[in-house]
Amino acid sequence: MDIFLEKIVKKKKNIIDFAIIFGIILLSLFLILVVLSFRFLGSFIPLFVVGIGYLGYVLIRNRSIEYEYIVTNGDLDIDMIIAQRKRKRIFSGSFKDFEMIAKLTSGKYDYNNQNNKNRIVAVSSMDSSDVYFISVIKEGKKTLVFFEPHAKMVESFKKYIPQKVFE
C-alpha cells in the first residue's frame, strides 16, 4: 500500500517581515521622488516610476512564504514556496535516516538540540503548539528540521520508525 500525504503551511509574518515591507515601501517612495526630481529624463519618468513601483510590489510579494510537506512511502520532502510562484526543495530525507522525530514540547528538545546551529525552520511560527522536530545527520552534520505535520503524517512516522517517534 502506497502512502502519499501532503500539507501546506503558510508562514506567519513576524515583526522582521513587517519592518522589511515598511523599508521597501519607504525606499520605493524615496526612489520615485528622486526620479521625479530629474527633469532631464522627460517622458521616461512614468516608465521609471512604474518600474520602481513594480519592483517594490515583487519584493513585498516575495515575503509571502509557504511550506509544503510531502510524505511518500517512508520519505519526507519539504518545499518552500515563495509568492505562490517559486518552489525550492529545502529538505529531503528518508525516515530510516532520522535519529528522532519529536514534538517540540515532548521534553526531547534538550540542551544538545537547542545549541545546534544547523537548522531548517519550516513552520508557520515557532510558537505553534503543533511544531515537531527531526534530528538527522545531513551531509556529515547533525541538523534539526522544524515542521508541523498533521496527525496522519505522525501515524505514518510511527508505522515506519515507531521507536524514534515521541509525542
Sequence and secondary structure as in RCSB ss.txt:
>XXXX:A:sequence
MDIFLEKIVKKKKNIIDFAIIFGIILLSLFLILVVLSFRFLGSFIPLFVVGIGYLGYVLIRNRSIEYEYIVTNGD
LDIDMIIAQRKRKRIFSGSFKDFEMIAKLTSGKYDYNNQNNKNRIVAVSSMDSSDVYFISVIKEGKKTLVFFEPH
AKMVESFKKYIPQKVFE
>XXXX:A:secstr
   EEEEEEE    HHHHHHHHHHHHHHHHHHHHHHH GGGGGGHHHHHHHHHHHHHHHHHTT EEEEEEEETTE
EEEEEEETTTEEEEEEEEEGGGEEEEEETTSS   HHHHT   EEE SS TT TT EEEEEEETTEEEEEEE   
HHHHHHHHHH GGGEE 
